[in-house]
């Protein structure tokens, strides 16, 4: 049997996870990357959004550990935080404050640069994996079979090509150049913009401090205005302000503070006042939800799309990295079951579509309600709930804040461990009566020791 060769387009997080999925089941894996890859947790030109907050949900962390055993341990050894969900998360949702029930899941919080480096270091050390510098010009092959990729004018033969070039992917153009159909595209763009600053946490809050979220009420009919505080390595906090179209957060220091204070609750502004700013506010606007429908009729053999190339999420929901990791696991399992036999690409692509369906629905059904949300949808009706479905959604969302059983099921979904089917389990359905729910919280559920740290750092006078 001839040796197998796979080419991964893009050396970012999705690309290195894809390389890990291919290694061991493919003789050679070549990662094509146009940028120089840093040898430490430093910025890379192809990831301008890295300066903003990122969280790795437990579903994604488990997927990374399946592909690259020990990844989460290495992240923690390098300063990442492991926070229990919901215990170590303070959240004001559209329906109110969430009780801090004992943790049923977790998240890993650190800078995107640290996550990328830790995964890249392990993946590129695997046997048979190499990196080739270059610019991708297109795909080689026919409408029915991709046989390689063109890099700087040279054809690199491959049994499998995996597109991980992210939001800037030219996959549709490459396919039409081969005579293959262009995948249908859906976009749900609320116009979300970010403004982010990095702070030194107050003394005593360098570790053990919760994530704090103040989210918009997406049903209010007003532009969404939100903020999140996420602890990262080296005793720092990343604070990101977000606003949908019509509520773009400022990038000047005074405006940043005023925006935070004007939210539904000023808790993040108070926390910010206790911390020391390390950077000026920095902006980003690449936040639209975008999905390509790949793997259907006419999809060529030898091609898979993964990560932001096939589905990119509004980052405010924190599911992008985890979805990419679980998609790479789907590719790995398809290879494990069938190897490089005909049908691999379509089989893997369908499995990836299943992975991203729930986080896509969760993100877009909220974003589509913001004013002037711009959409291109294959099935718009799927995002418009009936009155009955809307009432059920409101009841479940509000109850999940107060009932431990409903909260645990919702937490599985939010942390990218399960689909919405988790809400249909008998014990969860039984809890929908509301019996056993705690009273609604009326104020931010920070604990006394957490408030003491903040109050001790606030200026007096």
C-alpha positions as CSV (number, residue, x, y, z in Angstrom):
1,X,0.0,0.0,0.0
2,X,1.3,3.5,-0.9
3,X,2.1,5.8,2.0
4,X,-0.7,8.3,2.7
5,X,-0.2,12.1,2.8
6,X,-2.5,14.7,4.2
7,X,-2.1,18.5,3.8
8,X,-3.6,20.8,6.4
9,X,-4.1,24.4,5.2
10,X,-3.5,26.8,8.1
11,X,-1.3,26.4,11.2
12,X,-3.7,28.0,13.7
13,X,-5.5,26.2,16.4
14,X,-7.9,24.3,14.1
15,X,-5.1,23.4,11.8
16,X,-2.8,22.0,14.5
17,X,-5.7,20.1,16.0
18,X,-6.5,18.7,12.6
19,X,-2.8,17.6,12.2
20,X,-3.1,15.8,15.5
21,X,-6.3,14.1,14.3
22,X,-4.5,12.9,11.2
23,X,-1.2,11.9,12.7
24,X,-0.9,8.2,13.4
25,X,-3.6,7.4,10.8
26,X,-1.8,9.1,8.0
27,X,1.9,8.5,7.1
28,X,2.7,12.1,6.5
29,X,1.0,15.3,7.5
30,X,2.1,18.6,6.0
31,X,0.8,21.8,7.6
32,X,0.9,24.8,5.2
33,X,1.2,28.1,6.9
34,X,2.0,31.5,5.4
35,X,3.0,33.2,8.7
36,X,6.0,32.5,10.9
37,X,4.8,30.4,13.9
38,X,6.0,31.8,17.2
39,X,7.9,29.4,19.5
40,X,6.1,30.7,22.6
41,X,2.8,32.3,23.7
42,X,3.1,35.3,21.5
43,X,0.8,37.0,19.0
44,X,0.6,35.7,15.4
45,X,-0.4,37.9,12.5
46,X,-3.1,35.5,11.3
47,X,-5.0,35.7,14.6
48,X,-5.8,39.4,15.2
49,X,-8.7,38.3,17.5
50,X,-6.2,36.7,20.0
51,X,-6.0,39.9,22.0
52,X,-9.7,39.4,23.1
53,X,-10.9,37.0,25.6
54,X,-11.2,33.3,24.8
55,X,-12.4,30.4,27.0
56,X,-12.0,26.7,26.4
57,X,-15.2,24.9,27.5
58,X,-14.9,21.4,29.0
59,X,-16.2,19.7,25.9
60,X,-13.3,21.3,23.9
61,X,-10.8,20.6,26.7
62,X,-11.8,16.9,26.7
63,X,-11.5,16.8,22.9
64,X,-8.0,18.3,23.0
65,X,-7.0,15.8,25.6
66,X,-8.3,13.0,23.4
67,X,-6.2,14.2,20.5
68,X,-3.2,15.4,22.5
69,X,-3.2,13.7,25.9
70,X,-2.2,16.0,28.7
71,X,-3.1,19.3,27.0
72,X,-5.2,20.7,29.8
73,X,-2.5,19.7,32.3
74,X,0.1,21.5,30.3
75,X,-2.1,24.6,30.0
76,X,-2.6,24.7,33.8
77,X,1.1,24.2,34.4
78,X,1.7,27.3,32.3
79,X,-0.8,29.4,34.4
80,X,-4.2,28.7,32.9
81,X,-7.1,28.6,35.3
82,X,-9.6,25.7,35.6
83,X,-12.9,27.1,36.8
84,X,-16.0,25.2,37.7
85,X,-19.2,25.8,35.8
86,X,-21.4,27.3,37.1
87,X,-19.8,27.6,40.6
88,X,-16.9,29.8,39.4
89,X,-19.0,31.9,36.9
90,X,-21.0,35.0,37.9
91,X,-23.6,35.6,35.1
92,X,-26.3,38.1,34.5
93,X,-28.3,36.5,31.6
94,X,-31.3,37.9,29.7
95,X,-33.4,36.3,32.4
96,X,-31.5,37.5,35.5
97,X,-28.6,36.4,37.8
98,X,-27.6,32.7,37.8
99,X,-27.2,30.9,41.1
100,X,-23.6,29.6,41.6
101,X,-24.6,25.9,41.9
102,X,-21.8,23.3,42.6
103,X,-19.8,22.8,39.4
104,X,-21.0,20.1,37.0
105,X,-18.6,21.1,34.2
106,X,-15.6,23.4,33.8
107,X,-13.8,25.8,31.6
108,X,-10.1,26.6,31.0
109,X,-9.3,30.3,30.9
110,X,-6.0,31.8,29.6
111,X,-4.9,33.9,26.7
112,X,-5.5,32.6,23.2
113,X,-1.7,32.8,22.6
114,X,-1.1,30.4,25.4
115,X,-3.7,27.9,24.1
116,X,-2.4,28.1,20.5
117,X,1.2,27.6,21.5
118,X,0.5,24.7,23.9
119,X,-1.5,22.8,21.2
120,X,0.9,23.7,18.4
121,X,4.0,22.6,20.3
122,X,2.4,19.1,21.0
123,X,0.9,18.6,17.6
124,X,3.9,19.6,15.6
125,X,6.1,17.2,17.6
126,X,4.0,14.2,16.5
127,X,5.8,11.7,14.2
128,X,5.2,12.5,10.5
129,X,4.0,16.1,11.0
130,X,5.9,18.9,9.3
131,X,5.3,22.5,8.5
132,X,5.8,24.1,5.1
133,X,5.8,27.9,4.7
134,X,3.8,29.2,1.8
135,X,0.7,30.8,0.4
136,X,-2.1,28.6,-0.8
137,X,-3.1,29.4,-4.4
138,X,-5.9,26.8,-4.8
139,X,-6.8,23.1,-4.9
140,X,-5.6,20.5,-7.4
141,X,-7.8,17.8,-8.9
142,X,-11.2,17.7,-10.4
143,X,-14.8,18.5,-9.4
144,X,-15.1,14.9,-8.0
145,X,-11.7,14.5,-6.4
146,X,-9.2,16.8,-4.7
147,X,-5.7,15.4,-5.3
148,X,-3.6,18.1,-3.7
149,X,-3.1,21.8,-3.1
150,X,-1.2,24.5,-5.0
151,X,1.3,26.3,-2.8
152,X,3.3,29.2,-4.3
153,X,2.6,27.8,-7.7
154,X,3.7,24.2,-6.9
155,X,1.3,21.3,-6.8
156,X,1.6,19.3,-3.5
157,X,-0.1,15.9,-4.0
158,X,-2.3,14.7,-1.1
159,X,-4.7,11.9,-0.3
160,X,-6.6,14.4,1.9
161,X,-6.7,18.2,2.1
162,X,-8.1,19.8,5.2
163,X,-9.0,23.5,5.0
164,X,-8.3,25.3,8.3
165,X,-7.7,28.7,6.9
166,X,-10.3,30.3,9.1
167,X,-12.8,33.1,8.4
168,X,-10.7,34.3,5.4
169,X,-11.0,30.9,3.7
170,X,-11.4,31.0,-0.1
171,X,-12.9,27.5,-0.1
172,X,-15.9,28.5,-2.3
173,X,-13.6,30.1,-4.9
174,X,-11.3,27.1,-4.9
175,X,-14.2,24.6,-5.4
176,X,-15.7,26.6,-8.3
177,X,-12.3,26.8,-9.9
178,X,-12.4,22.9,-10.0
179,X,-15.9,23.0,-11.4
180,X,-17.4,21.8,-8.1
181,X,-20.5,23.5,-6.7
182,X,-20.0,26.3,-4.2
183,X,-21.3,25.4,-0.7
184,X,-24.4,27.3,0.4
185,X,-23.5,30.0,3.0
186,X,-25.4,31.3,5.9
187,X,-24.5,34.5,7.8
188,X,-26.1,35.9,10.9
189,X,-24.3,39.2,11.6
190,X,-25.5,41.3,14.6
191,X,-22.7,43.8,13.9
192,X,-21.0,42.8,17.1
193,X,-17.9,44.8,17.9
194,X,-15.3,44.2,20.7
195,X,-13.3,46.6,22.8
196,X,-10.8,44.8,25.1
197,X,-8.3,45.8,27.8
198,X,-5.9,43.7,29.9
199,X,-5.6,44.4,33.6
200,X,-3.5,43.3,36.5
201,X,-5.9,41.7,38.9
202,X,-6.1,43.2,42.4
203,X,-3.8,41.6,45.0
204,X,-5.5,38.4,46.3
205,X,-7.5,38.0,43.1
206,X,-4.7,36.7,40.9
207,X,-6.1,33.2,41.2
208,X,-9.4,31.8,42.3
209,X,-11.5,34.7,41.1
210,X,-14.6,33.9,39.0
211,X,-15.5,34.7,35.4
212,X,-18.0,37.6,35.5
213,X,-20.5,38.1,32.6
214,X,-23.1,40.9,32.2
215,X,-25.0,39.9,29.1
216,X,-27.6,41.9,27.1
217,X,-31.3,41.0,27.0
218,X,-31.4,39.9,23.4
219,X,-35.3,40.1,23.5
220,X,-35.4,43.7,24.5
221,X,-35.5,45.2,20.9
222,X,-32.5,47.3,21.8
223,X,-28.9,46.9,20.6
224,X,-27.0,44.4,22.7
225,X,-24.5,45.8,25.2
226,X,-22.5,43.2,27.2
227,X,-19.2,42.7,29.1
228,X,-17.1,39.8,30.4
229,X,-14.2,39.6,32.8
230,X,-12.0,36.5,32.4
231,X,-9.0,35.6,34.6
232,X,-5.9,34.5,32.6
233,X,-2.3,33.5,33.4
234,X,0.2,35.7,35.2
235,X,-2.4,37.3,37.5
236,X,-4.2,39.2,34.8
237,X,-7.8,39.9,33.8
238,X,-9.1,40.3,30.3
239,X,-12.1,42.5,30.2
240,X,-14.0,42.7,26.9
241,X,-17.0,45.0,26.2
242,X,-19.2,44.1,23.3
243,X,-22.0,45.8,21.4
244,X,-24.2,44.9,18.5
245,X,-24.9,47.2,15.6
246,X,-25.8,50.6,17.0
247,X,-23.9,50.1,20.3
248,X,-20.3,49.8,19.4
249,X,-18.1,50.0,22.5
250,X,-15.5,52.8,22.7
251,X,-11.8,52.4,22.3
252,X,-10.7,55.4,24.4
253,X,-10.0,54.8,28.1
254,X,-12.7,57.1,29.5
255,X,-15.3,55.8,27.1
256,X,-14.4,52.2,27.9
257,X,-15.0,52.9,31.6
258,X,-18.3,54.7,31.0
259,X,-19.6,52.0,28.7
260,X,-18.9,49.3,31.4
261,X,-20.7,51.5,34.0
262,X,-23.8,51.9,31.8
263,X,-24.6,48.2,31.4
264,X,-27.5,46.4,33.0
265,X,-25.4,46.0,36.1
266,X,-22.2,48.0,36.8
267,X,-20.3,45.2,38.6
268,X,-17.6,44.9,35.9
269,X,-17.0,48.6,36.0
270,X,-16.5,48.3,39.8
271,X,-14.1,45.4,39.4
272,X,-12.3,47.3,36.7
273,X,-11.8,50.2,39.1
274,X,-9.9,47.8,41.5
275,X,-7.5,46.6,38.8
276,X,-4.5,48.2,37.1
277,X,-4.8,48.6,33.4
278,X,-1.9,47.1,31.4
279,X,-3.1,47.9,27.9
280,X,-5.1,50.5,26.1
281,X,-8.5,49.3,24.7
282,X,-8.2,47.4,21.5
283,X,-11.0,46.9,19.0
284,X,-12.2,44.0,16.7
285,X,-15.2,43.5,14.4
286,X,-14.8,40.0,13.0
287,X,-17.7,38.5,15.0
288,X,-20.4,37.4,12.5
289,X,-21.8,33.9,12.7
290,X,-21.0,32.2,9.3
291,X,-21.6,28.7,8.2
292,X,-20.9,26.8,5.0
293,X,-23.0,23.7,4.2
294,X,-20.2,21.3,3.2
295,X,-20.3,17.6,2.5
296,X,-23.5,17.3,0.6
297,X,-24.2,16.2,-3.0
298,X,-21.3,17.1,-5.3
299,X,-18.8,17.3,-2.4
300,X,-15.4,16.1,-3.8
301,X,-13.5,13.2,-2.4
302,X,-10.3,14.2,-0.6
303,X,-11.4,17.5,1.0
304,X,-12.5,18.4,4.5
305,X,-13.2,21.8,6.0
306,X,-12.8,22.3,9.7
307,X,-12.9,25.2,12.2
308,X,-13.8,28.7,11.2
309,X,-13.4,27.7,7.5
310,X,-16.7,25.9,7.7
311,X,-18.4,27.6,10.7
312,X,-17.4,30.7,12.6
313,X,-19.3,31.9,15.7
314,X,-19.9,35.2,17.4
315,X,-17.1,34.9,20.0
316,X,-19.3,36.1,22.8
317,X,-20.6,32.6,23.3
318,X,-17.2,31.1,23.9
319,X,-17.8,28.0,21.7
320,X,-15.4,28.5,18.8
321,X,-12.3,26.7,20.1
322,X,-14.3,23.9,21.6
323,X,-16.2,23.3,18.4
324,X,-13.0,23.2,16.4
325,X,-11.5,20.7,18.9
326,X,-14.6,18.4,18.8
327,X,-14.6,18.7,15.0
328,X,-11.0,17.5,14.9
329,X,-12.1,14.5,17.0
330,X,-14.9,13.8,14.5
331,X,-12.3,13.7,11.8
332,X,-10.0,11.4,13.9
333,X,-12.9,9.0,14.5
334,X,-13.9,8.9,10.9
335,X,-10.3,8.0,10.0
336,X,-10.2,5.4,12.8
337,X,-13.3,3.7,11.4
338,X,-12.7,3.9,7.7
339,X,-9.2,5.0,7.0
340,X,-8.6,6.9,3.7
341,X,-11.2,4.8,1.9
342,X,-13.6,6.4,-0.5
343,X,-16.3,8.4,1.2
344,X,-14.0,9.6,4.1
345,X,-14.4,13.3,3.3
346,X,-18.2,13.3,3.1
347,X,-18.4,11.1,6.2
348,X,-16.1,13.4,8.2
349,X,-17.9,16.5,7.0
350,X,-21.3,15.2,8.1
351,X,-19.8,14.4,11.5
352,X,-18.4,17.9,11.8
353,X,-21.8,19.4,10.8
354,X,-23.4,17.5,13.7
355,X,-20.8,18.8,16.1
356,X,-21.4,22.5,15.2
357,X,-25.2,22.3,14.9
358,X,-26.1,23.0,18.5
359,X,-23.6,25.9,19.1
360,X,-24.7,27.4,15.8
361,X,-28.4,27.3,16.8
362,X,-27.7,28.6,20.3
363,X,-25.7,31.6,18.9
364,X,-27.9,32.5,15.9
365,X,-31.3,32.2,17.6
366,X,-30.1,35.0,20.0
367,X,-28.2,37.2,17.6
368,X,-31.0,37.3,15.0
369,X,-33.2,39.2,17.4
370,X,-30.9,42.2,17.7
371,X,-31.9,45.3,15.7
372,X,-30.5,45.5,12.2
373,X,-29.1,42.0,12.3
374,X,-28.1,41.1,8.8
375,X,-28.7,37.6,7.6
376,X,-28.3,35.3,4.7
377,X,-30.0,32.0,5.6
378,X,-30.7,28.7,3.9
379,X,-33.7,28.2,6.2
380,X,-34.7,31.4,8.0
381,X,-37.8,29.8,9.4
382,X,-35.6,27.6,11.6
383,X,-34.5,30.7,13.5
384,X,-38.0,32.1,14.0
385,X,-39.7,30.3,16.9
386,X,-43.4,29.8,17.3
387,X,-45.1,31.6,20.1
388,X,-45.3,28.3,22.0
389,X,-41.6,27.6,21.4
390,X,-40.7,31.1,22.6
391,X,-42.7,30.7,25.8
392,X,-41.0,27.4,26.5
393,X,-37.6,28.9,25.8
394,X,-38.2,31.8,28.2
395,X,-39.4,29.4,30.9
396,X,-36.4,27.0,30.5
397,X,-33.9,29.9,30.4
398,X,-35.2,31.5,33.5
399,X,-35.6,28.2,35.4
400,X,-32.0,27.1,34.5
401,X,-30.8,30.1,36.6
402,X,-32.5,28.7,39.7
403,X,-33.0,25.0,39.4
404,X,-29.9,22.7,39.8
405,X,-31.2,19.9,37.6
406,X,-32.2,22.2,34.7
407,X,-29.0,24.2,35.2
408,X,-26.8,21.1,35.0
409,X,-28.5,20.1,31.7
410,X,-28.1,23.6,30.3
411,X,-24.5,23.7,31.4
412,X,-23.8,20.5,29.4
413,X,-25.0,22.4,26.3
414,X,-23.2,25.6,27.0
415,X,-19.9,23.8,27.6
416,X,-20.1,22.0,24.3
417,X,-20.6,18.6,25.9
418,X,-24.1,17.8,24.7
419,X,-26.9,18.8,22.3
420,X,-30.3,20.3,23.4
421,X,-31.4,16.6,23.9
422,X,-29.9,17.0,27.4
423,X,-33.0,19.1,28.2
424,X,-35.3,16.2,27.3
425,X,-34.0,13.7,29.9
426,X,-36.7,12.4,32.3
427,X,-35.2,14.1,35.4
428,X,-34.9,17.4,33.6
429,X,-38.5,17.2,32.2
430,X,-39.7,16.4,35.7
431,X,-37.9,19.5,37.0
432,X,-39.6,21.8,34.5
433,X,-42.5,22.2,37.0
434,X,-40.2,24.4,38.9
435,X,-40.4,22.4,42.1
436,X,-37.1,22.7,44.0
437,X,-36.0,25.9,42.3
438,X,-34.3,28.5,44.4
439,X,-35.7,32.1,44.6
440,X,-34.6,34.5,41.9
441,X,-31.4,36.4,42.8
442,X,-31.8,40.2,43.0
443,X,-28.1,41.2,43.1
444,X,-24.8,40.0,41.9
445,X,-23.8,36.7,43.6
446,X,-20.2,37.6,44.4
447,X,-19.1,36.1,47.7
448,X,-17.9,38.1,50.7
449,X,-14.3,37.1,50.2
450,X,-14.4,38.1,46.5
451,X,-15.9,41.5,47.4
452,X,-13.3,42.0,50.1
453,X,-10.5,41.7,47.6
454,X,-12.1,44.3,45.4
455,X,-13.0,46.7,48.1
456,X,-9.5,46.5,49.5
457,X,-8.1,47.6,46.1
458,X,-10.5,50.4,45.4
459,X,-9.1,53.9,45.8
460,X,-10.4,55.9,48.8
461,X,-11.6,59.4,49.0
